[in-house]
Amino acid sequence: MKFHVDPDIKKAETLPASFYKDIAVFEALKERVFLKSWQWIGDENLVEQPQSVHPFVLLDEYLTEPLLLTKNKNEEISCLTNVCTHRGNLVALNSGKSRKLTCFYHGRRFNLNGEFEYMPEFEQTEDFPRPCDNLHKFPLRKWGNFLFAGLNPAFDFQQVIDKMNERVGFLPLDDFTLDKSLSKEYLVDANWALYCDNYLEGFHVPFVHPDLNDVLDYGSYKTEVYDYCNLQIGYTDENVDIFDLPENHIDYGKNVAAYYYWAFPNMMFNFYPWGLSVNIVKPLDLNKTKVSFISYVLDPSKLNLGASGDIDKVQREDEYVVEQVHKGVKSSFYKAGRFSPTREQGVHHFHRLLAEFLND
């Protein structure tokens, strides 16, 4: 299961069709990609009060990893396994206030940092407790109020945050407010990576998104590639519905309608003058994907304007074309494609990272 994507985009071929069709590859991605990268887990409001907990399942139906957010009395947030170290029972079942974590199966107790405290009927157990009797604690990174966890990460997500802050660090992320009425989930009948492929290039915009193309200046559309993330910048000819950039900003004087950040392997952060649309691509099976759109609003007066005019329509257009590609790559006669050196740098970057992690 070795993949090669030439580092020179002018010579490179895409990942082969087998990547999207092979169940063995789909399963290998769990351990080699998703367990070694980072995932969005929400914002601090999930554990708003001191001494509170929030259990959740990370990438349910794929990783299906039971996790637990906690905030102790000192307001320190931890991301822990939600699996008791005695017999594997789920520790916390409901969100809310909690001074301790006590497994309801046999009474094993932990503090909110995941440290073992007490277990009945274990007085005669030798060499107990050991470090492995604590709840496993996962690396956690914060970006404003946003939280990210790494299960067994091969890189530090802080370097992604630092890179995104170069462009959007001037925005008051702490003031972004979750709007559940604008947040949606979509089921796409396609492999998850095809959805990412589509997101990572503006090449298709004039063909698939005519309304969006009327807003964006396609000729100036730009992609920048970094280590574990990349950026697409949507410029516009219009002098309305653009970012009010500070004078020391790298793009000062330019009409920027949107910053589209992608973070490996499956996270998108779309910044508009009104706020942020977080898109999380969640594999369900080889042929089905759930895409969660999570909206954080900064300026409600700018909603539904400019490059974000009809996000739902753009999503439906993307969904349709990705599903057609999914049908196409199942052909016995399609093997691989080539990259446009001027328009598909983001897709090339994604394929390079997937090959690197799978071959590791």
Summary of the structure (lengths in Angstrom):
residues: 360
radius of gyration: 22.1
end to end distance: 10.6
largest distance: 75.4
contacts: 1106
relative contact order: 0.17
helix: 27%
strand: 29%
